[in-house]
Amino acid sequence: MLYVTERQFHLLRRAAITLADHEKSPAVRQLVLGPGGASLDEPLQLGLSYDDAVPGPVTLTFEQLHALHAVLTTLPAAAIWPEPEFVERVGDFRETVLKMAGLVRWAFREQPVAEKEHG
C-alpha cells in the first residue's frame, strides 16, 4: 500500500492517464506495463473524473507497482514534449515525476520479495 498525499495521488493518476492517452503502440505499452499489461485503472480510479476520485492510500499488486514505477520513469525520459507541454499534460515537471518514482521505490524497499526457484 502506498500512502500518498492528495497531490501525489493526482500526479500518479495524471501520469497513468497521459501514458494511456498518448502511447498508441501496443508494444511500447507492453514494455512499460509488463507482459500482462498490468492495469492501474482500479487502484488509481482512472475511470472516475478528477472530482469523483477519492485520494488516499493506493493498494497495488507487485505487477501494478512495477507498472506504476515504469510509467513514472518512462514519461519524463521518453516524452518528446517541451517542458511547458509536459507540465500541461502530466500536471507537473519532469523532475517532480522522477522524484515521485524515487519515493515509490523508497517506499517499497523494505517489502519482502518472493524468491523464484531456478531450474
C-alpha distances in whole Angstrom, upper triangle without the diagonal:
4,6,9,13,15,17,14,12,16,17,14,16,19,18,17,20,23,22,23,26,27,27,29,30,28,28,27,24,24,24,21,19,20,22,21,20,16,16,14,16,14,10,12,15,17,20,20,22,21,22,21,17,15,13,10,6,5,4,6,9,10,13,11,9,13,15,13,14,17,18,17,19,22,23,24,26,27,28,32,32,33,31,32,31,28,27,28,26,23,23,23,25,24,24,21,19,20,18,15,15,16,13,10,12,13,9,9,13,12,10,13,15,17,21,23,26,29,32
4,6,10,12,13,10,10,13,13,11,13,16,16,16,19,21,20,21,24,26,25,28,29,28,28,26,23,23,23,20,18,20,23,22,20,17,16,13,15,14,10,11,14,16,20,19,21,19,21,20,16,14,11,9,5,5,6,8,11,12,14,12,9,13,14,11,12,16,16,15,17,20,20,21,23,25,25,29,29,30,28,29,28,25,24,25,23,20,20,20,21,21,20,17,16,16,15,12,12,13,10,8,11,11,7,9,12,13,12,15,16,19,22,25,28,31,34
4,7,10,12,9,9,13,13,12,14,17,17,17,20,22,22,23,26,27,28,31,32,31,31,29,26,27,26,23,22,23,27,25,24,20,19,16,18,16,12,12,15,18,21,20,21,19,20,19,16,13,10,7,4,7,9,11,14,16,18,15,13,16,17,14,15,19,18,17,19,22,22,23,25,27,27,31,30,31,28,29,28,25,24,25,24,20,20,19,21,21,20,17,16,17,15,12,14,14,11,10,13,12,9,11,14,15,14,18,20,23,26,28,32,34,38
4,7,8,6,6,9,10,10,12,14,15,15,18,19,20,22,24,25,26,29,30,30,30,28,25,26,26,22,21,24,27,26,24,20,19,16,17,16,12,11,14,16,19,18,19,16,17,17,14,12,8,6,6,8,11,13,16,17,19,16,14,17,17,14,14,18,17,15,18,20,20,20,23,25,25,28,27,28,25,25,25,22,20,22,21,17,16,16,18,19,18,14,14,15,13,10,12,13,10,10,13,13,11,13,16,17,17,21,22,25,28,30,34,36,40
4,5,5,6,9,10,11,12,14,15,17,18,20,21,23,24,26,27,30,32,32,32,29,27,29,28,25,24,26,30,29,26,23,21,18,19,18,15,13,15,17,20,18,18,15,16,16,13,11,7,7,8,10,14,16,20,21,22,19,17,20,20,16,17,20,19,16,20,22,21,21,24,26,25,28,27,27,24,24,24,22,19,20,20,17,15,15,17,19,18,14,14,16,14,11,14,15,12,13,16,16,14,17,19,20,21,24,26,29,32,34,38,40,43
4,5,5,6,9,10,11,12,14,16,16,18,20,21,22,24,26,29,31,31,32,29,26,28,28,25,24,27,30,29,26,23,21,17,17,17,14,12,13,15,17,15,14,11,12,13,10,9,5,7,10,11,15,17,21,22,23,20,18,21,20,17,18,21,19,17,20,22,21,21,25,26,25,27,26,26,23,23,23,20,18,18,18,15,13,14,17,19,18,15,15,18,16,13,16,18,15,15,19,19,17,19,22,24,24,27,28,31,34,36,40,42,45
4,5,5,6,9,10,11,12,14,15,16,18,20,21,22,24,27,29,29,31,27,25,27,27,23,23,26,30,29,26,23,21,17,18,18,16,13,15,15,18,16,15,12,13,15,12,12,8,10,12,13,17,18,22,23,23,20,18,21,20,16,17,19,17,15,18,20,18,18,22,23,22,24,22,23,19,19,19,17,14,15,15,12,10,10,13,15,15,11,12,15,13,11,14,16,14,14,18,18,17,20,22,24,24,28,29,32,35,36,40,42,45
4,5,5,6,9,10,11,12,14,15,17,18,20,21,22,25,27,27,28,25,23,25,24,20,20,23,26,26,23,20,19,15,16,17,14,11,14,14,18,17,16,13,15,16,13,12,9,9,10,11,14,15,19,19,20,17,15,17,16,13,13,16,14,12,15,17,16,16,19,21,20,23,22,22,19,19,20,17,15,16,15,12,11,10,13,14,14,10,9,12,11,8,11,12,10,11,14,15,13,16,19,21,21,24,25,28,31,32,36,38,41
4,5,5,6,9,10,11,12,14,16,17,18,20,21,24,26,26,27,24,22,23,23,20,19,22,25,24,21,18,16,12,13,13,10,8,10,11,14,13,13,11,13,13,10,9,6,7,8,8,12,13,17,18,18,15,14,16,15,12,14,16,14,13,16,18,17,18,21,22,21,24,23,24,21,21,21,18,16,17,16,12,12,12,15,16,17,13,12,15,14,10,12,15,12,12,16,16,15,16,20,21,21,24,25,27,30,32,35,37,41
4,5,5,6,8,10,10,12,14,15,16,18,20,22,25,25,26,24,21,23,24,20,19,22,26,24,21,19,17,13,13,14,12,8,10,10,13,12,11,8,11,12,9,10,7,10,12,11,15,16,19,20,20,17,16,18,17,13,15,17,14,13,16,18,15,16,20,21,19,22,20,21,19,18,18,15,13,14,12,10,8,10,14,15,16,13,11,15,15,12,14,17,15,14,18,19,18,20,23,25,24,27,28,30,33,34,38,40,43
4,5,5,6,9,10,10,12,14,15,16,18,21,23,23,24,21,19,22,21,18,17,21,24,24,21,18,17,13,14,16,13,10,12,12,15,15,14,11,14,15,12,13,11,12,14,13,16,16,19,20,19,16,15,17,15,11,12,14,11,10,13,14,12,13,16,17,16,19,17,18,16,16,15,12,11,12,11,7,7,7,10,11,12,9,8,11,11,9,11,14,13,12,16,17,17,18,21,24,23,26,27,29,32,33,37,38,41
4,6,5,6,9,10,11,12,14,16,16,19,21,21,22,19,17,19,19,15,14,18,21,20,17,15,13,10,11,13,10,7,10,10,14,14,14,12,15,15,12,13,11,12,12,10,13,12,15,16,16,12,11,13,11,8,10,12,9,8,12,13,11,13,16,17,16,19,19,20,18,19,17,14,13,14,12,9,10,10,13,13,14,11,8,11,12,8,10,13,12,10,14,16,15,16,19,21,20,24,23,26,29,29,33,35,38
4,5,5,6,8,10,11,12,14,15,18,20,20,22,19,16,19,19,16,15,18,21,20,17,15,12,9,9,11,9,6,8,7,10,10,10,9,12,13,10,11,10,12,13,11,14,13,16,18,17,13,13,15,13,10,12,14,10,11,14,15,13,15,18,18,17,20,19,21,19,19,17,15,14,14,12,9,10,12,15,15,17,14,11,15,15,12,13,16,15,14,17,19,18,19,22,24,23,26,26,28,31,31,35,37,39
4,5,5,6,9,10,10,12,14,17,19,20,21,18,16,19,19,16,16,19,22,22,18,17,14,11,12,14,13,9,11,9,12,12,11,10,13,14,12,14,13,15,16,14,17,17,20,20,19,16,16,17,14,11,14,14,10,10,14,14,11,13,16,16,14,17,15,17,16,15,13,11,10,10,8,5,7,9,12,13,15,13,10,14,15,12,14,17,17,16,19,21,20,21,24,27,26,29,28,31,33,34,37,38,41
4,5,5,6,9,10,11,12,15,17,18,19,15,13,16,16,12,13,16,20,19,16,15,13,11,12,15,13,10,13,11,14,15,15,13,17,18,15,17,15,17,17,15,17,16,18,18,17,14,14,14,11,9,10,10,7,7,10,10,7,10,13,13,11,15,14,16,14,15,13,10,10,11,8,5,8,9,11,11,13,11,8,11,13,11,11,15,15,14,16,19,19,19,22,25,24,27,26,28,30,31,34,35,38
4,5,5,6,9,10,11,13,15,15,17,14,11,14,14,11,10,14,17,16,13,11,10,7,9,12,11,8,10,8,12,13,14,13,17,17,14,16,15,16,16,14,15,14,16,16,14,11,12,13,9,7,10,10,7,8,11,11,9,12,15,14,13,17,16,19,18,19,16,13,14,14,11,9,11,13,15,14,16,15,11,14,16,13,13,16,16,14,17,20,19,19,22,25,23,26,25,27,29,29,32,34,36
4,5,5,6,8,10,12,15,15,17,15,12,15,16,13,13,17,19,18,14,14,11,9,9,12,13,10,10,7,10,11,11,11,15,15,13,16,16,18,18,16,18,17,19,20,18,14,16,16,13,11,14,14,10,11,14,13,11,14,17,15,14,17,16,18,18,18,15,13,13,13,9,8,11,13,16,15,18,17,14,16,18,16,16,20,20,18,20,23,22,23,26,28,27,29,28,30,32,32,36,37,39
4,5,5,6,8,11,14,15,17,14,12,15,16,13,13,17,20,20,16,16,14,12,13,16,16,13,14,11,13,15,14,14,18,18,16,19,18,20,21,19,21,19,21,21,19,16,17,17,14,12,14,13,9,11,13,11,8,11,14,12,10,13,12,15,14,15,12,10,11,10,7,6,10,12,13,13,16,15,12,15,17,16,16,19,20,18,21,24,23,24,27,29,28,31,30,32,33,33,37,38,40
4,6,5,5,9,11,12,13,10,8,12,12,9,10,14,16,16,13,13,12,11,12,16,16,13,15,12,15,17,17,17,20,21,18,21,20,22,22,19,20,18,19,19,17,14,15,15,11,11,12,11,7,10,11,9,7,11,12,11,9,13,13,16,16,17,14,12,14,14,10,9,13,14,15,14,17,16,13,15,18,16,15,19,20,18,20,23,23,23,25,28,27,29,27,29,31,30,34,34,37
4,6,6,8,10,10,13,11,8,11,13,11,10,14,16,15,11,12,10,10,10,14,15,13,14,10,12,15,15,16,20,19,17,20,20,22,22,19,20,18,19,20,17,14,16,16,12,12,15,13,10,13,15,13,11,15,16,14,13,16,16,19,19,20,17,15,16,16,12,12,15,17,19,17,21,20,16,18,21,19,18,22,22,20,22,25,25,24,27,30,28,30,28,30,32,31,34,35,37
4,6,7,11,12,15,13,11,14,16,14,14,17,19,19,15,16,14,13,13,17,18,15,15,12,13,15,15,16,19,20,18,21,21,24,24,22,23,21,23,23,21,18,20,19,16,15,18,16,13,15,17,14,12,15,17,15,13,15,14,18,18,18,15,13,15,14,10,11,14,17,18,18,21,20,17,20,22,20,20,24,24,23,25,28,27,27,30,33,31,33,32,33,35,35,38,38,41
4,6,9,11,13,11,10,14,15,13,14,17,19,20,16,17,16,16,16,20,20,18,18,15,17,19,18,19,22,23,21,24,24,26,26,24,25,23,24,24,22,19,21,20,16,16,18,15,12,14,16,13,10,13,14,12,10,11,11,15,16,16,13,12,14,13,10,11,15,16,17,16,20,20,17,19,22,20,20,23,25,23,25,28,28,28,30,33,32,34,32,34,35,35,38,38,40
4,6,8,10,7,7,10,11,10,11,14,16,17,13,15,15,15,16,20,20,18,19,16,18,20,21,21,25,25,23,26,25,27,27,24,25,22,23,23,19,18,19,18,14,15,16,13,11,14,14,11,10,13,14,11,10,12,13,17,18,19,16,14,17,16,13,13,17,18,19,17,21,21,17,19,22,21,19,23,24,22,24,27,27,27,29,32,31,32,30,32,33,32,35,35,37
4,6,9,8,8,11,12,12,13,15,16,17,14,16,16,17,17,21,22,20,21,17,19,21,22,23,27,26,25,28,28,29,29,26,27,24,24,24,21,20,22,20,16,18,19,16,14,17,18,15,14,17,17,14,13,15,16,20,21,22,18,17,20,19,16,17,20,22,23,21,24,24,21,22,26,24,23,26,28,26,27,30,30,29,32,35,33,34,32,33,34,33,36,36,37
4,5,5,6,9,10,11,12,14,14,15,13,16,16,18,19,22,23,22,23,20,21,24,25,26,30,29,28,30,30,31,31,27,27,24,24,24,20,19,21,19,16,18,19,16,14,18,18,14,14,18,17,13,14,15,17,21,23,24,21,19,22,22,18,19,23,24,24,22,25,26,22,23,26,25,23,26,28,26,26,30,30,29,31,34,32,33,31,32,32,31,33,33,34
4,6,5,6,9,10,10,11,11,12,10,13,14,16,17,20,22,21,22,19,20,24,25,26,30,29,27,30,29,30,29,26,26,22,22,21,18,17,20,18,15,17,18,15,15,18,18,15,16,19,19,16,16,18,20,24,25,27,24,22,25,24,21,21,24,26,26,24,27,27,23,24,27,25,23,26,28,25,26,29,30,28,30,33,31,31,29,29,30,28,30,30,32
4,5,5,6,9,10,10,9,12,10,14,15,18,19,22,23,23,24,22,23,26,28,29,32,32,29,32,31,32,30,27,26,23,22,21,17,18,19,17,14,17,18,14,14,18,17,14,16,19,17,15,16,18,21,24,26,28,25,22,25,26,22,22,25,26,26,23,26,27,23,23,26,25,22,25,27,25,25,28,29,27,29,32,30,30,27,28,28,26,28,28,29
4,5,5,6,8,10,11,13,11,13,15,16,18,21,22,21,23,20,22,25,26,26,30,30,27,30,28,29,28,25,25,22,21,20,16,16,18,15,12,14,15,11,11,14,14,10,12,15,14,11,13,15,17,21,22,24,21,19,22,22,19,18,22,23,22,20,22,23,19,19,23,22,19,22,24,22,22,26,26,25,27,30,28,29,26,27,28,26,29,29,30
4,5,5,6,8,9,10,7,10,11,13,14,18,18,17,19,16,18,21,23,23,27,26,24,26,25,26,25,22,22,19,18,17,14,13,15,13,10,12,13,10,10,13,13,11,12,15,15,12,14,16,18,22,22,24,21,19,21,21,18,17,21,22,22,20,22,22,18,19,22,20,18,21,23,20,21,24,25,23,25,28,26,27,25,26,27,25,28,28,30
4,5,5,5,5,7,6,9,11,13,15,18,19,19,20,18,20,23,25,26,29,28,26,28,27,27,26,22,21,18,17,16,12,13,15,12,10,13,14,11,11,15,15,12,14,18,17,15,17,19,22,25,26,27,25,22,24,25,21,20,24,24,25,22,24,24,21,21,23,22,19,22,23,21,21,24,24,22,25,27,25,25,23,23,24,22,25,25,27
4,6,6,7,10,9,11,13,15,18,20,20,20,22,20,23,26,27,27,31,30,27,29,28,28,26,23,22,19,18,16,13,13,14,11,9,12,12,9,10,13,12,10,13,16,14,13,15,18,20,23,24,26,24,21,24,25,21,20,23,24,23,20,22,23,19,18,21,20,17,20,22,19,19,23,23,21,23,26,24,25,22,22,23,21,24,24,26
4,6,9,10,8,9,11,12,15,18,17,17,19,17,20,23,24,24,28,27,24,26,24,24,23,19,19,16,16,14,11,11,12,9,6,9,9,6,6,10,9,7,10,13,12,11,13,16,18,21,22,24,21,18,21,22,18,17,20,20,20,17,19,19,16,15,18,17,14,17,19,16,16,20,20,19,21,24,22,23,21,22,23,22,25,25,28
4,7,7,5,5,8,9,12,15,14,14,17,15,18,21,22,23,26,25,22,24,22,23,21,17,17,13,13,12,8,8,10,8,5,8,9,7,8,11,12,10,12,16,16,15,16,19,21,24,24,26,23,20,22,23,19,18,21,21,22,19,21,21,17,17,19,17,15,18,19,16,16,20,20,18,20,23,21,22,19,20,22,21,24,25,27
4,5,5,6,10,12,15,17,17,17,20,18,21,24,26,26,29,28,25,26,25,25,23,19,18,14,13,11,8,9,11,8,7,10,11,9,11,14,14,13,15,18,18,17,19,22,24,27,27,29,27,24,26,27,23,21,24,25,25,22,24,24,20,19,22,20,17,19,21,17,17,21,21,18,20,23,20,20,18,18,19,18,21,21,23
4,5,8,11,14,17,18,19,20,22,20,22,26,28,29,32,30,28,29,28,28,26,22,20,17,15,13,10,12,14,11,10,14,15,13,14,18,18,16,19,22,21,19,22,24,27,30,30,32,30,27,29,30,26,24,28,28,29,26,28,27,24,23,26,24,20,23,24,21,21,24,24,21,23,25,23,22,19,19,20,18,20,20,22
4,6,9,12,14,16,16,18,19,18,20,23,26,27,30,28,25,27,26,26,24,20,18,15,12,12,8,10,13,12,10,14,15,14,15,18,19,18,20,23,23,22,23,26,28,31,31,33,30,27,29,30,26,24,27,28,29,27,29,28,24,24,26,24,21,24,24,21,21,24,24,21,23,25,22,22,19,19,20,18,21,21,23
4,6,9,11,13,14,15,17,15,17,20,23,24,27,25,23,24,24,24,22,18,17,14,13,13,9,9,12,11,8,11,14,12,12,16,17,15,17,20,20,19,20,23,25,28,28,29,27,24,26,26,22,21,24,25,26,24,26,25,21,22,24,21,19,22,23,19,20,24,23,21,23,25,23,23,20,21,22,21,24,25,26
4,7,9,11,11,12,14,13,15,18,21,22,25,23,20,21,21,20,19,15,13,10,9,9,6,5,9,9,6,9,12,11,11,14,16,15,17,20,21,20,21,24,25,28,28,29,27,24,25,25,22,20,23,24,25,23,25,23,20,20,22,19,17,20,20,17,18,21,20,18,21,22,20,20,18,19,21,20,23,24,27
4,5,7,9,9,11,10,12,15,17,18,21,19,17,18,18,18,17,13,12,10,10,12,9,7,10,11,8,9,13,13,12,15,17,16,17,20,21,20,21,24,25,28,27,28,26,23,24,24,20,18,21,22,24,23,25,23,19,21,22,19,18,21,21,17,19,22,20,19,22,24,21,22,21,21,24,23,26,28,30
4,6,6,6,8,7,10,12,15,15,18,17,14,15,14,15,14,10,10,8,10,12,10,6,9,11,8,7,11,12,10,13,15,15,15,19,20,20,20,23,23,26,25,26,24,21,21,21,18,16,18,19,21,20,22,20,17,18,20,16,15,18,18,15,17,20,18,17,21,22,20,22,21,22,25,25,28,30,32
4,6,6,6,5,7,9,12,13,16,14,11,13,14,15,15,11,12,11,12,15,13,10,12,14,12,11,15,15,13,15,19,18,18,21,23,22,21,25,25,27,26,26,24,22,22,21,18,17,18,20,23,22,24,22,19,21,22,19,18,22,21,18,20,23,21,20,24,26,23,25,24,25,28,28,31,33,35
4,6,5,7,8,10,13,14,16,13,11,12,13,13,13,10,9,9,11,14,13,10,13,15,13,13,16,17,16,18,21,21,21,24,26,25,25,28,28,30,29,29,27,25,24,24,21,19,20,22,25,25,26,24,21,23,23,20,19,22,21,18,21,23,20,20,24,24,22,24,23,24,27,28,31,33,35
4,6,8,10,11,14,14,16,14,10,11,10,10,9,6,6,6,9,12,12,9,10,13,12,10,14,16,14,15,19,20,19,22,24,24,24,28,27,29,28,28,26,24,23,23,21,18,19,21,23,23,24,21,18,20,20,17,17,19,17,15,17,19,17,16,20,21,19,21,21,22,26,26,30,32,35
4,5,9,9,11,11,13,12,8,9,9,10,10,7,9,9,12,15,14,10,11,14,12,10,13,15,13,14,17,18,17,19,22,22,21,25,24,26,25,25,23,20,20,20,17,15,15,17,20,20,21,18,16,18,19,15,15,18,17,14,17,19,17,18,21,23,21,23,23,25,28,29,32,34,37
4,5,6,8,9,11,9,6,8,9,11,12,10,11,12,15,18,17,13,15,17,15,13,17,18,16,17,21,21,20,22,25,25,23,27,26,28,26,26,24,22,21,20,18,16,17,19,22,23,24,21,19,22,22,18,19,22,20,18,21,23,21,21,25,26,24,26,26,28,31,31,35,37,40
4,5,8,9,12,10,8,11,12,14,15,12,14,14,16,19,17,13,15,17,14,13,16,17,14,16,19,19,17,20,23,22,21,24,23,25,24,24,21,19,19,18,15,14,15,18,21,21,23,21,18,21,22,18,19,22,21,19,22,24,22,23,26,28,26,28,27,29,32,32,35,37,40
4,7,10,12,9,9,12,14,16,17,15,16,16,19,21,20,16,19,21,18,16,20,21,18,19,23,22,21,24,26,25,23,26,25,28,27,26,24,22,22,20,18,17,18,21,24,24,27,24,22,24,25,22,23,26,25,22,26,28,26,26,30,31,29,31,30,32,34,34,38,39,42
4,7,8,6,6,9,12,14,16,15,17,18,20,23,22,18,20,22,20,18,21,22,19,20,24,24,22,24,27,27,25,27,26,28,27,26,24,22,21,20,18,17,17,20,24,25,27,24,22,25,25,22,23,26,25,23,26,28,26,27,30,32,30,32,32,33,36,37,40,42,45
4,5,5,6,10,12,15,18,17,19,20,23,26,24,21,22,24,22,19,23,23,20,21,24,24,22,24,27,26,24,26,25,26,25,23,21,21,19,17,16,15,15,18,22,23,26,23,21,24,25,22,24,27,25,24,27,29,27,28,32,33,32,34,34,36,39,39,43,45,47
4,6,5,9,10,13,16,16,19,20,23,25,25,21,21,24,21,19,21,23,19,19,23,23,20,22,26,25,23,25,23,25,23,21,20,19,17,15,14,13,12,15,19,21,23,20,19,22,22,19,21,24,23,22,25,27,25,26,30,32,30,33,33,36,39,39,43,45,48
4,6,8,10,14,17,17,20,22,25,28,27,23,24,27,25,22,25,26,23,23,26,27,24,26,29,29,27,29,27,28,26,24,23,22,20,18,18,17,15,18,22,24,26,23,22,25,25,22,24,27,25,24,28,29,27,29,32,33,32,35,36,38,41,42,45,47,50
4,6,9,13,16,16,18,20,23,26,26,22,23,26,24,21,24,26,23,23,27,27,25,27,30,30,28,31,29,30,28,27,25,24,22,21,20,19,18,21,24,26,28,24,23,26,26,23,25,28,25,24,28,29,27,28,32,32,31,34,34,36,39,40,43,46,48
4,6,9,12,12,15,16,20,22,22,18,19,22,20,18,21,22,20,20,24,24,22,24,27,27,26,29,27,29,27,26,24,22,21,20,18,17,16,19,22,23,25,21,20,23,23,19,21,24,22,20,24,25,23,24,28,29,27,30,30,32,36,36,40,42,45
4,6,10,10,13,16,19,22,22,19,19,22,21,18,21,23,21,21,24,26,24,26,29,29,28,31,29,31,28,27,26,24,22,22,21,19,18,20,23,24,25,22,20,23,23,19,21,23,21,19,23,24,21,23,26,27,26,28,29,31,35,36,40,42,45
4,7,8,12,14,18,20,21,17,17,20,19,16,18,21,19,18,22,23,22,23,26,27,26,29,28,29,26,26,25,23,21,21,20,17,16,17,20,22,22,18,18,20,19,16,18,20,17,16,20,20,18,20,23,24,23,26,27,30,33,34,38,40,43
4,6,10,13,16,19,20,17,16,19,19,16,18,21,20,19,22,24,23,24,27,28,28,31,30,31,28,28,28,25,23,23,22,19,18,19,22,23,23,19,18,21,19,16,17,19,16,15,18,18,15,17,21,21,20,23,25,27,30,32,36,38,41
4,7,10,13,15,17,14,13,17,17,14,16,19,19,18,21,23,23,24,27,28,28,31,30,32,29,29,29,26,24,25,24,20,20,20,23,23,23,19,18,20,18,15,16,17,14,13,16,16,13,14,17,18,16,19,21,23,27,29,32,35,38
4,6,10,12,14,11,10,14,14,11,13,16,16,15,18,20,20,22,24,25,25,29,28,30,28,28,27,24,23,24,22,19,19,20,22,22,22,19,17,18,18,14,14,16,14,11,14,15,12,13,17,17,15,18,19,21,25,26,30,32,35
4,7,10,12,9,9,13,13,12,14,17,17,17,20,21,22,24,26,27,27,31,31,33,31,31,30,27,26,27,25,22,22,23,25,24,25,22,20,21,20,16,16,18,15,12,15,16,13,12,16,16,14,16,16,18,22,23,27,29,32
4,6,8,5,6,9,10,9,11,14,14,15,17,19,20,22,24,24,25,29,29,31,29,31,29,26,26,27,24,21,22,23,24,23,24,21,19,19,19,16,15,17,15,11,13,15,12,11,15,15,13,14,14,16,19,20,24,26,29
4,5,5,6,9,10,10,12,14,15,16,18,20,21,23,25,25,26,30,31,33,32,33,31,28,28,29,26,23,25,25,27,25,26,24,21,21,21,18,16,18,17,13,14,16,14,12,15,15,12,13,12,13,16,17,20,23,26
4,5,5,6,9,10,11,12,14,15,17,18,20,22,23,23,25,29,30,32,31,33,31,28,28,30,27,24,25,25,26,24,25,23,20,19,20,17,15,16,16,12,12,14,13,10,12,13,10,11,9,11,13,14,18,20,23
4,5,5,6,9,10,10,12,14,15,16,18,21,21,21,23,26,28,30,29,31,29,26,27,28,25,22,24,25,26,24,24,23,20,19,20,18,15,17,17,13,14,17,15,13,15,17,14,14,12,13,15,15,18,20,23
4,5,5,6,9,10,10,12,14,15,16,19,20,20,21,25,26,28,27,29,27,23,24,25,22,19,21,22,23,21,22,20,17,17,18,15,13,16,16,12,13,16,14,12,16,17,15,16,15,16,18,19,22,24,27
4,5,5,6,8,10,11,12,14,16,18,19,20,21,25,25,27,26,28,26,23,23,25,22,19,20,20,21,20,20,18,15,15,16,13,10,12,12,8,9,12,11,9,12,14,12,14,13,15,17,18,22,24,27
4,6,5,6,9,10,11,12,14,16,17,17,19,23,24,26,25,27,26,22,23,25,22,19,21,21,21,19,20,19,15,14,16,13,10,12,13,10,9,13,13,10,13,15,13,15,13,15,16,17,20,22,25
4,5,5,6,9,10,10,12,15,15,15,17,20,22,24,23,25,23,20,21,22,19,17,19,19,20,18,19,18,14,14,16,14,11,14,15,11,12,16,15,13,16,19,17,18,16,18,20,20,23,24,27
4,5,5,6,9,10,11,13,15,15,16,20,20,23,21,23,21,18,18,20,17,14,16,16,17,15,16,15,11,12,13,10,8,12,12,9,10,14,13,12,15,18,16,18,17,20,22,22,26,27,30
4,5,5,6,8,10,12,13,14,16,19,20,22,21,23,22,18,19,21,18,15,17,16,16,14,14,13,10,9,11,9,6,8,10,7,7,11,11,11,13,16,15,17,16,19,21,21,25,26,29
4,5,5,6,8,11,11,11,13,17,18,21,20,22,21,17,18,20,18,15,18,17,17,14,15,15,11,10,13,11,8,11,13,11,11,14,15,14,16,19,18,20,18,20,22,22,25,26,29
4,6,5,6,9,10,10,11,15,16,18,17,19,17,14,15,17,14,11,14,14,14,12,14,13,9,10,13,11,9,12,14,11,13,16,16,16,18,21,20,23,21,23,25,25,28,29,32
4,6,6,7,9,11,11,15,15,17,15,18,17,13,14,16,13,10,12,12,12,9,10,10,6,6,9,7,5,9,11,9,11,14,14,15,17,20,20,22,21,24,26,26,30,31,34
4,6,6,7,9,10,14,15,17,16,18,17,14,15,18,16,13,15,14,13,9,10,11,8,6,9,9,6,9,12,11,11,14,16,15,17,20,20,23,21,24,25,25,29,29,32
4,6,5,6,8,11,13,15,15,18,16,13,15,17,14,12,15,15,14,10,12,13,10,9,13,12,10,13,15,14,14,18,19,19,20,24,23,25,23,26,27,27,30,30,33
4,6,5,5,9,10,12,12,14,12,9,11,13,11,9,12,11,11,8,11,11,8,9,12,12,11,14,16,15,16,19,20,20,22,26,25,28,26,29,30,30,33,34,36
4,6,6,9,9,11,10,12,12,8,10,13,11,10,12,10,8,5,8,9,7,7,11,11,10,13,15,15,16,19,20,21,22,26,26,29,27,30,31,32,35,35,38
4,6,8,10,12,12,15,14,11,14,16,15,13,16,14,12,8,10,12,10,9,13,14,12,14,17,17,17,20,22,22,23,27,27,29,27,30,30,31,34,34,36
4,6,9,11,12,15,14,11,14,16,14,13,16,15,14,11,13,15,13,12,16,16,15,17,20,19,19,23,24,24,25,29,29,31,29,31,32,31,34,34,36
4,6,8,10,12,10,8,11,13,10,10,14,13,12,9,13,14,12,13,16,17,16,18,21,20,21,24,25,26,27,31,31,33,31,33,34,34,37,37,40
4,7,9,11,9,8,12,13,12,13,16,15,13,11,15,17,15,16,19,20,19,22,24,24,25,27,29,29,31,34,34,36,35,37,38,37,40,40,42
4,6,8,6,6,9,10,9,11,13,13,12,11,14,16,14,16,19,19,19,22,24,24,25,28,29,30,32,35,35,37,36,39,40,39,43,43,45
4,6,6,6,9,10,11,12,13,13,11,10,13,15,15,16,19,20,20,22,24,25,26,28,30,31,33,36,36,39,38,41,42,42,45,45,48
4,5,5,6,9,10,10,11,9,7,7,10,12,12,14,16,17,18,20,22,23,24,26,27,29,30,34,34,37,36,39,41,41,44,45,47
4,5,5,6,9,10,10,9,8,10,13,14,14,16,18,19,20,22,24,25,26,28,29,31,33,36,36,39,39,42,43,44,47,47,50
4,5,5,6,8,9,10,10,11,14,15,14,17,19,19,20,23,24,24,26,28,29,31,33,36,36,39,38,40,42,42,46,46,49
4,5,5,6,8,7,7,7,11,11,11,13,15,15,16,19,20,21,23,25,26,27,29,32,32,35,34,37,38,39,42,42,45
4,6,5,5,5,5,8,10,10,10,13,15,15,16,19,19,20,22,24,25,27,29,32,32,35,35,37,39,40,43,44,47
4,6,5,7,9,11,14,13,13,16,18,17,19,22,22,23,25,27,27,29,31,34,34,37,37,39,41,42,45,46,49
4,6,8,10,11,14,14,12,15,17,16,17,21,21,21,23,26,26,27,30,33,32,35,34,37,38,39,42,43,46
4,6,8,9,12,10,9,12,14,13,14,17,17,17,20,22,22,23,26,29,29,31,31,33,35,36,39,40,43
4,7,10,12,10,9,13,14,13,15,18,18,18,21,22,22,24,27,29,29,32,32,35,37,38,42,43,46
4,7,8,6,7,10,11,11,13,15,15,17,19,20,21,23,25,28,28,32,31,35,36,37,41,42,45
4,5,5,6,9,10,11,13,14,15,17,19,20,21,23,25,28,29,32,32,35,36,37,41,42,45
4,5,5,6,9,10,11,13,14,15,17,18,20,21,23,26,27,30,29,32,34,35,38,39,42
4,5,5,6,9,10,11,12,14,15,16,18,20,21,24,26,29,29,32,33,34,38,38,42
4,5,5,6,9,10,10,12,14,15,16,18,20,23,24,27,27,31,33,34,37,38,42
4,5,5,6,9,10,11,13,14,15,17,19,22,22,25,25,28,30,31,35,36,39
4,5,5,6,9,10,11,12,14,16,17,20,21,24,24,27,28,29,33,33,37
4,5,5,6,9,10,10,12,14,15,18,20,23,23,27,28,30,33,34,38
4,5,5,6,9,10,10,12,14,17,18,21,22,25,27,28,32,33,37
4,5,5,6,9,10,11,12,16,16,19,19,22,24,25,29,30,33
4,5,5,6,9,10,11,14,15,18,19,22,24,25,29,30,33
4,5,5,6,9,10,13,14,17,18,22,24,26,30,31,35
4,5,5,6,9,12,12,15,16,19,21,23,27,28,32
4,6,5,6,10,10,13,14,17,19,21,24,26,29
4,5,5,8,10,13,15,18,20,23,26,28,31
4,6,7,8,12,14,17,20,22,26,28,32
4,6,6,9,10,14,16,18,22,24,28
4,6,8,10,14,15,18,21,23,27
4,7,9,13,15,18,21,24,27
4,6,10,13,16,19,22,25
4,7,9,13,16,18,22
4,6,9,13,15,19
4,6,9,13,16
4,6,9,13
4,6,10
4,7
4
